[in-house]
Amino acid sequence: MIVEIVSTGTELLLGQIVNTNAPYLARKLNEIGFDAVYQTTVGDNRTRMSNVLAIALERADIVITSGGLGPTQGDITKEVSAELLGRELQLHEESLEHIRSFFARRRLTMTQNNIRQAMIHEGAIVVTNHRGTAPGVIIEHEGKTIIHLPGPPIELEYMFEQAIIPFLANRFGVQGVIISKVLRTIGLGESTMEERIRDYILAQNNPTIALLARSGEIHVRMTAKSYSEVAAKMLIDELELKIRERIEDHIFGIDEQSLEQIVGEMLATRKLSISLAESCTGGAVTARLTDVPGSSVYLTGSIVAYHNRIKTSFVGVSEEMLNHYGAVSPDTALAMAKGIRGLFGSDIGIGITGIAGPGGGTDEKPVGLVYIAIDGPTGNIVEEQRFTGQRIAIKTRTVNATLELLRRYIIR
């Protein structure tokens, strides 16, 4: 069954609120085997909304809308669909009583415009809103199904799980399951990744493959549909083995596992402590590490050694070294790593120095030049990176590169 999700509300188009309903609905529909093939967002304009719904009914079996069921003149979803389908809106007494009770329990005055919420298409199925006032509506029309859901996420999610999922299962039967698995990689660009697994992408059918670029990472998402979760997982497992043969060295995590989480688990398992001296990143690597609960087990501390005086006074970089090699050099980065390791008594020390821009670069040392050094029980390494982009992008890429270098250092 093909499903289209239509999100209504001009506030969505203006960016005044983030649309969390569409991804929620897509995720839940996939879990029960329904293909959410289209997503559309339309403002509170009768003509445009009518056009969107008409197109959706042409290309989808089920159209699910969110928003526009409230009491104000801007809540027009039901009115637009009623006109499009040629269905009259009629007062639904049970819904009106529910709305009155809602206000009475809260000792609030119910204004007359709230009656609009109880106007329902003739012949429709009414879904009680147990988290708010506006009821949901299910309309079956010429072989198509339209489901109107309220906009507030707390109302929509409860209604969908308690009423709509059972309706879909009863009305359309078992659709199988759709599951996805994501291989999170770092160190390969999107085009290089595609070349590595291009034959699998071209031959894809079930499972399908998608490459997603995410903040310096490339995610390889595999999605399979089958009659059961076990069968779908078997399809993905078979494909995953083939893909891993091509990119195994660059895979650091699965699904929601972050790079800092994986690195943290490795440090904790091996009972290794770490400290950092950060210059151009301004403490961003430390911040990522401390985003993981329990990071105090392995993170000893850090210093943002931004000024050269801090590098010499606290981290242990000599003035002679700074004068001879400069603050942005492999020698200084390694001295920072060794110095911070000795200062905090950690097993591993990391030193980061670079030019994040937009100023400060030269022909010899351009903006984006970064040195990352690690000193630890298995020796030391220094890596040079030359990033492009704006200041924030360079900092973000430096953080990712640092965490990935640390991951490789631990497992070498």
Sequence and secondary structure as in RCSB ss.txt:
>XXXX:A:sequence
MIVEIVSTGTELLLGQIVNTNAPYLARKLNEIGFDAVYQTTVGDNRTRMSNVLAIALERADIVITSGGLGPTQGD
ITKEVSAELLGRELQLHEESLEHIRSFFARRRLTMTQNNIRQAMIHEGAIVVTNHRGTAPGVIIEHEGKTIIHLP
GPPIELEYMFEQAIIPFLANRFGVQGVIISKVLRTIGLGESTMEERIRDYILAQNNPTIALLARSGEIHVRMTAK
SYSEVAAKMLIDELELKIRERIEDHIFGIDEQSLEQIVGEMLATRKLSISLAESCTGGAVTARLTDVPGSSVYLT
GSIVAYHNRIKTSFVGVSEEMLNHYGAVSPDTALAMAKGIRGLFGSDIGIGITGIAGPGGGTDEKPVGLVYIAID
GPTGNIVEEQRFTGQRIAIKTRTVNATLELLRRYIIR
>XXXX:A:secstr
 EEEEEEE HHHHTTSS   HHHHHHHHHHHTT EEEEEEEE S HHHHHHHHHHHHHH SEEEEES  SSSTT 
 HHHHHHHHHT  EEE HHHHHHHHHHHHHTT    GGGGGGGEEETT EEE  TTSSS EEEEEETTEEEEEE 
SSHHHHHHHIIIIIHHHHHHHH    EEEEEEEEEESS HHHHHHHTHHHHHT SSSEEEEEEETTEEEEEEEEE
ESSHHHHHHHHHHHHHHHHHHHGGGEEEETT  HHHHHHHHHHHTT  EEEEESTTTTHHHHHHHTSTTGGGTEE
EEEE  SHHHIIIII   HHHHHHH SSSHHHHHHHHHHHHHHHT SEEEEEEE  SSSS  SSS TTEEEEEEE
ETTEEEEEEEE  S HHHHHHHHHHHHHHHHHHHHH 
